[in-house]
Amino acid sequence: MSFLANDLQMRIPSVWVPRIILYSVILTGLLLPALYEPLISALWTILYNSPFYRFSGFETFETVLCYITLEPFYTYKFGRNPHLRFDVRGLKQRISGSEQPKIPKMRRPSKRMGEMFIYVAPLLMMDFTMIKKFAGVSVADIRRSGGYSLPLVNASSGDISSSFLLPTVHNFTLESPLQLTRALPAEPPSSRRLLLELMTSFFIYDALFFFIHIAFHRIKFLARIHIPHHMHTEMHPQVTNKLSVAERLSLVLFANFALNIIGSHVLTRSAFVPLFVYLLVEVHSGLDLEWSYDKLVPFGWGAGSRVHAAHHRTGEGAFAPFFTWWDRGLEWIDGRQELKQL
């Protein structure tokens, strides 16, 4: 019996394998940036000279591409692996005489084109009307990308600020009818900068969404907007994008703020997008996967799909989307208040 158990344990990949790989990449990237410099420099040379990468709508298309790749993958895994599903609610969800739970009602890709348009349209509108401002790019380059050839926009508006906190509308002319390009920094980031910016931006985003998520639950008119996101019989990957326009925009704007406030490099932004989409889909997957991110992150810092599914069932706790720090702090504050009332 012990032989069979040991054999099974040897055949099942340990979570320590991806942990060791992940931690090794992070540590070497932070401590030995020169190790990754040739790779990052070569990649940045390709991207910097790519017209598509310079296209102002690149990040919107990158986000859509990541989502239409990851969500169908998780949906396929959801349908083919009923033993991994943990959020089946009630006996009515089970097929009589079988242990296989029914597949919840989901929409075919051909029926979701309107959903994609609703998501993409406001983002492309901003892409084509607002000048992109990135760290490491001179004001002169920013101005040229926005259709302004002179140091001053006009006598009343003055110089264009390089700060993202002061948005600038594209200079619409016959020669430049839309904001189609974005100015990029000439130099690539080090692996240390890239990793630190990724970790910091996710930390900031998690905090921002924690507070707005509480508002979406506890302020009545916002709760009416948010409640459809919780209206499902079982958590599944398509719930990820079951959002109102206001909720979708809040995701994008908070992510942009978290990246911009720390002056992140454009390459950091490009790395942020697939990680961000992956985390969003995974926490809504309704699947207990062996190598899910919450099992790779140490000290129980990752929230994961089980924690987020519990939030969808009860509407309480787990307000932060990806990590547990802020909710632990809220529980500690609530606990102290309860003690004071005793």
C-alpha positions in Angstrom: 0.0 0.0 0.0 2.8 2.4 0.9 4.5 1.4 -2.4 1.4 2.5 -4.4 1.2 5.7 -2.4 4.9 6.5 -3.1 4.5 5.6 -6.7 1.5 7.9 -7.1 3.4 10.7 -5.3 6.3 10.3 -7.7 4.0 10.5 -10.7 2.1 13.6 -9.6 4.2 16.7 -10.1 5.0 18.5 -6.9 4.1 22.2 -6.5 7.6 22.7 -5.4 8.9 22.2 -9.0 7.2 25.4 -10.4 7.9 27.2 -7.1 11.6 26.6 -7.4 11.6 27.7 -11.0 9.5 30.8 -10.2 11.6 31.8 -7.2 14.9 31.2 -9.1 13.8 33.5 -11.9 12.7 36.2 -9.5 15.8 36.0 -7.3 18.3 35.9 -10.2 16.4 38.7 -12.0 16.6 40.9 -8.9 20.2 40.0 -7.8 21.8 39.3 -11.2 20.2 41.7 -13.7 23.2 41.4 -16.0 22.3 37.8 -16.6 19.1 38.8 -18.4 20.4 42.0 -20.1 21.2 40.4 -23.5 17.7 38.8 -23.7 15.8 41.9 -22.6 17.9 44.1 -24.9 17.3 41.9 -27.9 13.6 41.7 -27.2 13.3 45.5 -26.7 15.1 46.1 -30.0 12.5 44.0 -31.8 9.6 45.7 -30.1 11.0 49.2 -30.4 11.2 48.9 -34.1 7.8 47.2 -34.5 5.1 49.4 -36.0 2.5 47.2 -34.3 4.1 47.7 -30.9 4.1 51.4 -31.5 0.4 51.3 -32.4 -1.6 53.2 -29.7 -4.1 50.4 -29.4 -1.5 47.7 -28.8 -2.3 47.2 -25.1 -6.1 46.9 -25.9 -5.4 44.2 -28.5 -2.9 42.5 -26.2 -5.5 42.3 -23.5 -8.2 40.9 -25.8 -5.7 38.4 -27.3 -4.7 37.2 -23.8 -8.3 36.9 -22.7 -9.6 35.0 -25.8 -6.6 32.6 -25.4 -6.8 32.0 -21.6 -10.5 32.0 -21.0 -11.4 29.3 -23.6 -8.5 27.2 -22.3 -9.9 27.4 -18.7 -13.4 26.8 -20.0 -12.3 23.7 -21.9 -10.6 22.5 -18.7 -13.7 23.3 -16.7 -15.9 21.2 -19.0 -13.5 18.3 -19.3 -12.5 18.0 -15.7 -15.6 17.8 -13.4 -13.4 16.5 -10.5 -11.6 19.8 -10.4 -14.8 21.9 -10.0 -15.5 22.8 -6.3 -18.3 25.3 -6.5 -21.3 23.0 -7.5 -24.2 24.3 -5.5 -27.0 22.1 -4.4 -28.2 18.6 -5.5 -30.2 20.1 -8.4 -26.9 20.8 -10.1 -26.1 17.1 -10.3 -27.3 14.6 -12.9 -29.5 11.9 -11.4 -27.7 8.6 -10.9 -24.3 10.1 -11.7 -21.5 11.9 -9.9 -20.9 14.2 -12.8 -22.2 17.7 -12.2 -24.0 19.5 -15.0 -22.2 22.1 -16.9 -23.6 25.6 -15.9 -25.1 27.7 -18.7 -22.4 29.3 -20.7 -22.3 31.2 -24.0 -20.7 30.1 -27.2 -17.9 32.3 -28.6 -20.1 33.2 -31.6 -22.7 34.6 -29.2 -20.2 36.8 -27.4 -19.2 39.3 -30.1 -21.3 42.0 -28.6 -19.7 41.4 -25.2 -16.3 41.9 -26.9 -17.4 45.1 -28.6 -18.7 46.6 -25.4 -15.3 45.9 -23.8 -13.1 47.1 -26.6 -15.1 50.2 -27.8 -14.4 52.5 -24.9 -10.8 51.5 -24.6 -10.1 52.1 -28.3 -11.9 55.4 -28.1 -9.4 56.5 -25.4 -6.5 54.9 -27.4 -7.4 57.0 -30.5 -8.0 60.3 -28.7 -5.6 60.5 -25.8 -1.8 60.9 -26.0 0.1 58.0 -24.5 2.7 59.2 -21.8 5.3 56.8 -20.6 8.3 57.1 -18.3 11.6 57.7 -20.1 10.0 59.5 -23.1 10.8 63.1 -23.6 8.0 65.7 -23.8 9.2 66.5 -27.4 8.6 62.9 -28.5 5.2 62.8 -26.6 4.2 66.0 -28.4 5.2 64.7 -31.8 3.3 61.4 -31.3 0.2 63.4 -30.5 0.3 65.5 -33.6 1.9 68.6 -32.0 4.9 69.9 -33.8 5.5 73.1 -31.8 6.7 73.4 -28.2 3.4 75.1 -27.3 0.0 73.6 -28.0 -1.4 77.1 -28.2 -1.3 80.3 -26.2 -4.0 79.3 -23.8 -3.1 75.6 -23.1 0.7 76.0 -22.7 3.2 73.2 -22.7 2.2 69.5 -22.7 2.9 67.9 -19.4 4.7 64.5 -19.4 2.6 63.5 -16.3 -0.1 61.0 -16.9 -2.1 62.8 -14.2 -2.6 65.6 -16.7 -4.1 63.9 -19.7 -3.7 65.5 -23.1 -6.1 65.1 -26.1 -4.6 64.4 -29.5 -4.2 67.3 -31.9 -6.8 66.3 -34.5 -5.9 67.4 -38.0 -6.3 66.2 -41.5 -2.7 65.0 -41.4 -3.2 63.3 -38.0 -6.9 62.5 -37.6 -6.4 60.0 -34.7 -3.8 59.1 -32.1 -2.4 56.1 -33.9 1.2 55.9 -32.5 2.8 56.0 -29.1 6.3 57.3 -28.3 8.5 54.7 -26.6 11.6 55.0 -24.4 14.8 54.2 -26.3 16.4 52.1 -23.5 15.0 48.8 -22.1 14.5 48.2 -18.4 16.8 45.9 -16.4 15.3 42.7 -15.1 15.5 44.2 -11.6 13.4 47.2 -12.6 10.9 45.1 -14.5 10.3 42.7 -11.6 10.1 45.4 -8.9 7.7 47.4 -11.0 5.5 44.3 -11.6 5.4 43.4 -7.9 4.7 47.0 -6.9 2.0 47.6 -9.5 0.1 44.4 -8.5 0.4 45.4 -4.9 -1.1 48.9 -5.6 -3.8 47.5 -7.9 -4.8 45.0 -5.3 -5.2 47.8 -2.8 -7.2 50.0 -5.1 -9.6 47.3 -6.2 -10.0 46.2 -2.5 -11.5 49.6 -1.6 -13.6 50.0 -4.7 -14.9 46.5 -4.4 -16.1 47.2 -0.8 -17.8 50.2 -2.2 -19.5 48.1 -4.9 -20.9 45.9 -2.2 -21.8 48.4 0.5 -23.0 51.5 -1.4 -26.6 50.8 -2.7 -26.4 52.3 -6.2 -23.0 50.7 -6.8 -24.3 47.3 -5.5 -27.1 47.3 -8.1 -24.4 47.7 -10.8 -22.2 44.9 -9.3 -24.8 42.3 -8.3 -25.1 40.7 -11.8 -21.5 39.6 -11.5 -22.6 37.3 -8.6 -25.7 36.0 -10.4 -24.6 32.5 -11.4 -25.3 28.9 -10.2 -21.6 28.0 -10.2 -18.4 29.9 -10.6 -16.9 29.3 -14.0 -14.4 31.0 -16.3 -16.9 33.1 -18.2 -17.9 34.8 -15.0 -14.6 36.8 -15.4 -16.1 39.1 -18.0 -19.7 39.2 -16.6 -19.3 42.9 -15.8 -20.9 46.2 -16.5 -19.1 48.8 -18.6 -18.4 50.8 -15.3 -16.8 47.7 -13.7 -14.7 46.9 -16.8 -13.4 50.5 -17.0 -12.5 50.5 -13.3 -10.4 47.4 -13.9 -8.5 49.0 -16.7 -8.2 52.5 -15.1 -6.9 51.1 -11.8 -4.4 48.9 -13.6 -3.2 51.9 -15.6 -3.0 54.0 -12.5 -1.0 51.4 -10.6 1.5 51.2 -13.5 1.7 54.9 -14.2 2.0 56.1 -10.6 5.4 54.3 -10.2 6.6 55.4 -13.7 6.8 51.9 -15.0 8.5 51.1 -18.3 6.4 50.2 -21.3 7.9 46.7 -21.3 6.7 46.3 -17.7 3.2 47.2 -18.9 3.4 44.6 -21.7 4.4 41.9 -19.1 1.7 43.1 -16.7 -1.2 42.5 -19.2 -0.9 38.7 -19.6 -0.3 38.2 -15.8 -3.3 40.4 -15.0 -5.6 38.6 -17.4 -4.3 35.2 -16.2 -5.0 36.1 -12.5 -8.5 37.4 -13.3 -9.5 34.3 -15.2 -8.0 31.9 -12.7 -9.7 33.4 -9.6 -13.0 33.1 -11.5 -12.3 29.6 -13.0 -14.1 27.6 -10.3 -11.3 25.0 -10.6 -8.9 23.6 -8.0 -5.8 23.4 -10.1 -2.6 21.8 -8.8 -0.4 24.6 -9.9 -2.7 27.5 -9.3 -1.0 30.8 -8.3 -2.2 30.8 -4.7 -0.3 27.5 -4.2 2.9 29.0 -5.7 2.8 32.2 -3.6 4.2 31.7 -0.1 2.7 32.3 3.3 -1.0 32.1 2.1 -0.6 35.5 0.4 -2.5 34.4 -2.7 -6.3 34.5 -2.5 -7.0 32.0 -5.3 -10.2 30.6 -6.9 -11.6 29.0 -3.8 -11.4 32.2 -1.7 -12.9 34.2 -4.6 -15.7 31.7 -5.1 -16.6 31.9 -1.4 -16.9 35.7 -1.8 -19.2 35.2 -4.8 -21.4 32.9 -2.7 -21.7 35.1 0.4 -20.8 38.6 -0.9 -18.6 39.0 2.2 -14.8 39.0 2.6 -12.1 38.5 0.0 -12.7 41.9 -1.5 -9.1 42.1 -2.8 -8.9 40.2 -6.1 -5.6 38.4 -6.0 -4.0 38.6 -2.6 -5.0 38.3 1.1 -3.1 41.2 2.8 -5.9 43.8 2.7 -8.7 41.4 3.7 -6.6 40.1 6.7 -6.2 43.7 7.7 -10.0 44.3 7.5 -10.7 41.2 9.5 -8.2 42.4 12.2 -10.0 45.8 12.3 -13.4 44.2 12.5 -12.2 41.9 15.2 -10.9 44.8 17.3 -14.2 46.6 16.9 -16.1 43.5 18.0 -13.9 43.3 21.1 -14.6 46.9 22.0 -18.3 46.3 21.8 -18.2 43.4 24.3 
